[in-house]
Every structure is written in structure tokens, then in C-alpha cells.
């Protein structure tokens, strides 16, 4: 079999340099909570394809459903010749997402596509142009979603000019905003919107209930409900970007549910389909149906194979109670991370929810970010067979996203590696 070194050499002359990878080993097989590279080395997977394989790699029901669908047909384009599985996925999303109101859904290919379409829907329904986003936000790599994203490098650098009518306000970031309570942090953001943009001009307020690439930032309690209340009063569409937090990742089906927040629109992707590309916008029927026929869609949106995978993934989440599994992972992994933090002054904070946990690493005794130390810890994990990711505006957050089906022994071994990596 071709070695990772040989594949890496081939990659250099075939793949664009702008496409990066975290490790240089090449995967051959994967299942549950582990990856195996072409040399037979096994990796404990604390990345889950960036919160995608919540049900694990090659989940049995997903494999069976995909195989059966491939044998029936692979593509017709729902906009040309529709099929039941697209409708069934929309029915499931309408039922599962927060809010007891009547809903509609539309399916797409990627998280960025979902966000773009949510903005389209909000602008069309309200007749307003402005979109409010937050510091440290990440919403994608297309032109509009780069404008919505906060971090310059590597996402935005020299890719402009970007789409207009995007306005950024401060996020609730308890570690770095002096511990402002949620209501005060929300009032700070709302005042900026009202004074600098004008609520009457705002189509949508777009927020990740827990920020992903921005550093797994968990806003202070009360921040999201206060924003939701203001948006309702101002006629602003409240869009929750649950692309990374959704589908049991944070210990409930969706992160908004932890504070009882019901978004007008919710964007979904990543964990929805067990590793196949699928995304969605789900929301209030009157907003979703405001768009004219033909105004939403895409050639591959809601591909039948991805829809089959999504239905099987959702069934697996129910059957295995993966929201409960995420809470159990938090109890075990969170306790171990806090124990490490007690002895290591470089860890400024352990945060997150469910199986979406992180540590922020700083120069001891300060809040000065230490991205070099963060990279070193992550590299030590990789060397020992644990695949981890870094994130954060300052590059100083080590994040942990295990598949929700990870075995107890794999989780124990991962914690031993983490413990050793911090020294």
C-alpha cells in the first residue's frame, strides 16, 4: 500500500497549496472514534471531521442506508424530479428544531451555503439590508460568509472586497470581557446596533450559540435570550448558526435549547448526515415561504444519498441517545481537563458544553494568548496518536470534538495522552 510519505509527495504536485491538513498521515479506514492511516497506525479521533461524524465514522445504519440509495438512484435534482427522502428530512428538521411554531426547511450542500440562504431569506422577508454579526464569529468561506466571519487569517486575507451591509458587534466572552453578565453584554451589543445601524435597517441578527472556530466561546447566561427578545421587538430575524453545535453535540439536540431560545431561522450542516455533505435552513413558515418559487435551491442540494444518510443519522441519534452520550463525555473529559488546569497555570479556562470542549492557553499569570504553546500541546497529542484541533481568534484554543459514540477505553486513552501532552 502507498505510504503517507509517498502520498504527501504526490499531493505536493497535485493539490493546491491553499488546501491545508492538520496531520500528514493519510487515512485508510475509520470507524466509531478511531482513524487508521495507510501504515496501520491508529488515531483516537478528537476532531470528528470538525464536528461532522457525531454518529461515528461508517455508522452501520448510515452505511446501510447509503448503499441502498446508491442502488436505487444517485441524483435527479430535487428541483427537476423530486423524491421522498428530501421531504422526509425536512419533516424531521421541522420537528426536531426548537420552536413550536409551524416551520419549513430547505436543503443545501454546506454550512456556508445554509448561512448564505438564511441571509437571503431574512432580507427577502423583511425588505431590510443589514446583517448583524459578532466578534470572533465564523460562518464560512464564500464571499458573503467571509464578510460575516471575523478572523482574517487564514479565512479572509487578500480575498476581498467582501459583501456589504455587514455590521459586527461585541460577543459575550466572559474570560475576555471582564466577566460581563449576559444581560449587560447583550445591552452593549444592542446599543451599538441601534446607534450605528438602526434597528429598522436590520434584516437579521446572526449568531453561533457557542462559537466554533472563534474559540468555543460560551456566552454568559442570559446573553442569547436578551438578544432574542430584542430581535422580536425590533422585527429582526434571529438566525442561530448551529452548524457546529447541532445534532446532539452540546448535550441537547441544539445548543439554543440550553436557554430555551427559539430562533426564527436555524442553519444546520456538519453532524446532520454522518459525513455526507448536506445542509439546511429551517425556520418559521412565514419567513421560509416568503421567498418566491425558484428563489431557493441548487443542483446538489438535498442529494438523495445525503438525505438517506441524514435520516439514518437522526435515527441513530435517537436510538443511542447521543445527546445523553455528549453529556457523559462532558462529565468525564471536563473533569479531567479541569484537573489539568489546576496544575497548569497556562490554562486560562476550560469551557464548552457536551462533547464540544476546549481549553484556552495563555502566558501564565496573564491573558496574553500563547498560540505557540497551544500548537506544541496539539503536536504532542498527534505524536501520541490523538487527533486534536486548535482554533480561536488568537490561535490559542485547543478544542475537543470526539464522535459521540466514542468507546470508554478510547476516551480513557485520549485523556492519558492529553494529560501527558500538558506535562
C-alpha positions in Angstrom: 0.0 0.0 0.0 1.2 3.5 -0.7 2.8 5.2 2.3 1.8 8.5 3.8 5.1 10.0 2.7 4.5 8.9 -0.9 1.0 10.3 -0.8 2.3 13.5 0.6 4.8 13.8 -2.2 2.0 13.2 -4.8 -0.1 15.8 -3.1 2.5 18.4 -3.5 2.3 18.2 -7.2 -1.4 17.7 -7.5 -3.3 19.6 -4.7 -3.4 23.4 -4.4 -1.1 24.7 -1.7 -4.0 26.7 -0.2 -5.7 23.4 1.0 -4.1 22.6 4.3 -4.3 19.5 6.6 -3.7 19.1 10.3 -1.6 15.9 10.1 0.5 14.5 7.3 -0.7 10.9 7.8 -3.3 9.6 5.2 -6.4 7.8 6.4 -7.2 4.3 5.1 -10.1 3.3 7.3 -12.2 4.8 10.1 -14.9 3.6 12.4 -16.5 4.8 15.7 -14.0 7.0 17.5 -10.8 6.0 15.6 -9.0 6.5 12.4 -6.4 4.2 10.9 -3.8 5.5 8.5 -2.3 3.7 5.5 0.6 2.4 7.6 -1.8 0.9 10.1 -1.3 3.5 12.8 -4.5 4.2 14.8 -5.6 7.6 15.9 -8.1 8.4 18.5 -10.4 11.0 16.8 -11.0 14.2 18.8 -11.9 16.1 15.6 -14.8 14.1 14.1 -14.1 15.8 10.8 -14.7 19.1 12.5 -17.9 18.0 14.4 -19.3 16.1 11.4 -19.2 12.4 12.4 -21.2 12.7 15.5 -22.6 9.2 14.9 -19.1 7.9 14.3 -17.4 7.1 11.0 -19.1 4.5 8.9 -22.0 4.2 11.3 -23.8 0.9 10.5 -27.3 2.5 9.7 -25.7 5.2 7.6 -23.7 2.7 5.6 -26.8 0.5 5.0 -28.9 3.5 4.0 -26.3 4.9 1.6 -25.8 1.5 0.0 -29.5 1.0 -0.5 -29.9 4.5 -2.0 -27.0 4.2 -4.4 -28.6 1.1 -5.8 -31.9 2.9 -6.4 -30.6 6.2 -7.9 -27.8 8.7 -7.1 -29.2 12.0 -8.4 -32.2 13.6 -10.2 -32.0 17.1 -8.7 -35.0 17.8 -6.4 -35.8 20.9 -8.4 -36.3 18.7 -11.5 -37.6 15.4 -10.3 -38.4 15.3 -6.6 -38.2 12.3 -4.2 -39.5 11.4 -0.8 -36.2 11.4 1.2 -35.8 15.2 0.8 -39.3 15.7 2.1 -38.7 13.3 5.0 -35.5 15.1 6.1 -37.4 18.4 6.1 -40.2 16.9 8.2 -37.6 15.6 10.7 -35.9 19.0 10.9 -39.2 20.9 11.3 -40.0 18.6 14.2 -36.6 18.5 15.9 -35.5 22.1 15.9 -36.5 24.5 18.7 -39.9 26.2 18.5 -43.5 25.0 18.5 -44.5 27.2 15.6 -45.1 26.0 12.0 -41.9 25.5 10.1 -40.5 24.9 6.7 -37.0 23.7 5.6 -34.8 23.9 2.5 -31.7 21.7 1.9 -28.3 22.7 0.6 -24.8 21.3 0.5 -22.6 23.1 3.0 -22.8 25.2 6.1 -21.7 28.3 4.2 -24.5 27.7 1.7 -27.0 27.4 4.5 -25.9 30.7 6.0 -26.0 32.5 2.7 -29.5 31.3 2.1 -30.6 32.2 5.6 -29.5 35.8 5.0 -31.3 35.7 1.6 -34.5 34.6 3.3 -34.2 37.2 6.0 -33.6 40.1 3.6 -36.3 39.0 1.3 -38.9 38.6 4.1 -38.1 41.9 5.9 -37.1 44.1 2.9 -34.1 45.3 5.0 -30.4 45.1 4.0 -28.3 45.0 7.2 -27.0 41.8 8.9 -25.5 42.0 12.4 -22.8 39.5 13.4 -20.4 39.2 16.3 -16.7 39.4 17.2 -14.9 36.0 16.9 -17.7 34.7 14.6 -17.1 32.1 11.9 -19.7 31.5 9.3 -17.9 30.2 6.2 -15.5 30.8 3.3 -17.7 32.1 0.5 -17.7 35.8 -0.3 -20.7 36.6 1.9 -19.8 34.3 4.7 -16.2 35.6 4.7 -17.7 39.0 5.3 -19.7 37.5 8.2 -16.6 35.8 9.6 -14.4 37.8 12.0 -11.0 36.3 11.6 -8.7 37.5 8.9 -6.0 34.8 8.6 -6.4 32.3 7.0 -10.1 32.8 6.1 -10.2 36.4 4.7 -6.7 37.5 3.9 -6.5 39.2 0.5 -9.8 37.7 -0.7 -11.8 40.9 -0.6 -13.6 43.1 -1.4 -16.4 41.5 0.6 -20.2 41.8 0.6 -21.6 45.0 2.2 -24.2 45.8 4.9 -22.5 43.6 7.4 -22.1 45.0 10.9 -20.0 43.5 13.7 -20.7 44.0 17.5 -19.0 42.6 20.6 -19.6 39.0 21.7 -20.2 37.9 25.3 -16.7 36.4 26.0 -16.6 36.1 29.8 -12.9 35.4 30.0 -12.0 38.5 28.0 -14.8 41.0 28.6 -14.3 41.4 32.3 -16.9 38.8 33.2 -19.8 40.9 32.0 -23.1 39.2 32.7 -25.2 38.1 29.8 -27.8 40.9 30.0 -25.1 43.6 30.2 -23.1 42.2 27.3 -26.3 42.0 25.2 -27.2 45.6 26.1 -23.7 46.7 24.9 -24.2 45.0 21.6 -27.8 46.2 21.1 -26.8 49.8 21.8 -24.2 49.7 19.1 -26.7 48.3 16.6 -29.4 50.9 17.4 -26.9 53.8 17.4 -24.7 52.8 14.4 -27.0 50.8 12.2 -30.6 51.5 13.2 -32.8 48.6 14.2 -35.2 49.5 11.4 -32.5 48.7 8.8 -31.5 45.3 10.2 -32.8 42.2 8.4 -31.1 39.6 10.6 -29.0 39.1 13.7 -26.8 36.0 13.1 -25.1 34.2 16.0 -23.5 30.9 16.9 -25.0 29.9 20.3 -21.5 28.6 21.1 -18.8 30.0 18.8 -16.8 27.4 16.9 -13.7 28.5 15.0 -13.7 31.6 17.1 -12.6 29.6 20.2 -15.6 27.6 21.6 -16.7 30.8 23.3 -19.7 30.2 25.5 -21.6 33.4 26.1 -22.7 34.3 29.6 -26.1 33.1 30.7 -28.8 35.4 29.5 -26.9 36.8 26.5 -28.8 34.8 23.9 -32.3 35.3 25.5 -31.8 39.1 25.7 -30.8 39.2 22.0 -33.7 37.1 21.1 -36.1 39.4 23.0 -34.7 42.5 21.3 -34.8 40.9 17.8 -38.5 40.0 18.3 -39.4 43.6 19.4 -37.4 45.1 16.5 -38.8 42.9 13.8 -35.3 41.4 13.2 -34.9 37.8 12.1 -32.9 35.9 14.8 -30.7 33.3 13.0 -28.9 30.7 15.1 -25.9 29.2 13.3 -26.0 25.7 14.8 -23.7 24.2 12.1 -21.1 23.1 14.6 -23.3 22.9 17.7 -26.2 21.0 16.3 -27.3 17.3 16.4 -26.6 16.4 20.0 -23.0 17.8 20.1 -23.6 20.0 23.1 -25.7 17.6 25.1 -29.1 18.5 23.6 -30.2 18.3 20.0 -29.4 22.0 19.6 -27.4 24.5 21.7 -30.2 27.1 21.7 -32.3 24.7 23.8 -30.0 25.1 26.8 -31.5 28.5 27.4 -34.9 28.0 25.8 -34.1 30.2 22.8 -36.3 29.6 19.8 -34.6 31.1 16.7 -36.6 32.3 13.7 -34.2 30.6 11.4 -31.6 27.9 12.2 -28.7 26.9 9.9 -27.6 23.3 10.0 -24.9 21.1 8.5 -21.9 19.1 9.7 -23.4 16.5 12.0 -26.6 16.2 10.1 -25.7 13.3 7.7 -22.9 11.1 9.2 -20.2 12.5 7.0 -22.0 13.1 3.7 -22.4 16.7 2.5 -25.8 18.1 3.5 -27.0 21.4 5.0 -30.3 23.0 5.8 -32.2 26.2 6.8 -35.2 25.5 9.0 -37.5 28.2 10.3 -40.8 29.9 10.7 -43.1 29.0 7.8 -44.0 32.7 7.1 -40.3 33.6 6.6 -39.3 30.5 4.7 -42.4 30.7 2.4 -41.8 34.5 1.7 -39.3 33.7 -1.0 -40.7 33.3 -4.5 -40.7 29.9 -6.2 -37.3 29.2 -7.7 -35.6 31.6 -5.3 -34.0 28.8 -3.2 -32.2 25.7 -4.4 -29.1 24.3 -6.0 -28.2 21.4 -8.2 -27.0 19.1 -5.5 -29.0 20.5 -2.5 -30.7 17.6 -0.7 -28.9 15.0 -2.8 -30.8 11.6 -2.3 -27.7 9.8 -0.9 -27.1 12.6 1.6 -30.7 12.6 2.6 -30.6 8.8 3.2 -27.6 9.3 5.3 -29.3 12.1 7.3 -32.4 10.0 8.0 -30.2 7.1 9.2 -28.0 9.5 11.3 -31.0 11.1 13.0 -32.4 7.6 13.7 -29.1 6.6 15.3 -29.0 9.7 17.4 -32.4 8.8 18.8 -31.7 5.1 19.2 -28.3 5.6 21.0 -29.4 8.8 22.9 -26.4 10.7 21.6 -27.4 13.8 23.4 -27.0 11.9 26.6 -23.7 10.5 25.4 -22.5 14.0 24.9 -23.3 14.9 28.5 -21.5 11.8 29.7 -18.4 12.8 27.7 -18.6 16.3 29.2 -18.7 14.8 32.7 -15.6 12.6 32.1 -13.5 14.8 29.9 -14.4 18.1 31.5 -13.4 16.8 34.9 -10.0 15.6 33.6 -9.4 19.0 31.8 -10.2 20.9 35.0 -7.8 18.7 36.9 -5.0 19.5 34.3 -5.9 23.2 34.6 -5.5 23.2 38.3 -1.8 22.3 38.0 -1.0 24.1 34.7 -1.2 27.9 35.0 -1.1 28.2 31.2 -4.7 27.1 31.0 -6.8 30.2 31.5 -10.1 28.5 31.1 -11.8 25.2 30.5 -15.1 25.8 28.6 -17.7 24.3 26.4 -20.7 22.1 26.6 -21.4 18.5 26.0 -18.8 17.0 23.6 -17.7 20.4 22.5 -15.0 21.3 25.0 -11.9 23.4 24.9 -9.0 25.0 26.9 -7.7 28.4 26.3 -3.9 28.6 26.7 -2.1 31.8 27.7 1.2 33.0 29.1 0.9 32.1 32.8 -0.3 34.9 35.0 -1.8 36.9 32.1 -4.5 36.7 29.5 -1.9 37.0 26.7 -2.7 34.4 24.1 0.0 31.7 23.6 -0.6 30.1 20.2 2.9 28.6 20.1 2.3 26.6 23.4 -1.1 25.6 22.0 0.4 24.3 18.8 3.0 22.4 20.8 0.4 20.7 23.0 -1.6 19.7 19.9 1.6 18.4 18.2 2.4 16.3 21.3 -1.1 14.8 21.1 -0.6 14.0 17.4 2.7 12.3 18.1 1.0 10.1 20.7 -1.9 9.1 18.4 -4.6 11.6 19.4 -6.0 13.9 16.7 -6.8 17.3 18.1 -7.6 20.7 16.6 -6.7 24.3 17.5 -9.0 27.3 17.0 -9.7 30.8 18.3 -9.2 34.3 17.0 -5.7 34.2 18.6 -4.9 30.6 17.7 -4.6 29.7 21.4 -7.5 27.4 22.0 -7.2 23.6 21.9 -10.6 22.1 21.1 -12.0 18.6 21.6 -14.8 17.2 19.4 -14.9 13.4 19.8 -17.5 11.4 18.0 -20.5 10.9 20.4 -20.1 7.1 20.0 -16.5 7.0 21.2 -15.8 4.0 23.4 -14.9 4.3 27.0 -11.5 2.8 26.6 -10.7 5.2 23.7 -11.8 8.2 25.8 -9.7 7.0 28.7 -6.6 6.6 26.5 -7.2 10.0 25.0 -7.3 11.6 28.4 -4.0 9.9 29.3 -2.4 11.4 26.1 -3.8 14.8 26.9 -2.5 14.6 30.5 1.0 13.8 29.2 0.9 16.4 26.5 0.4 19.1 29.1 3.4 17.8 31.0 
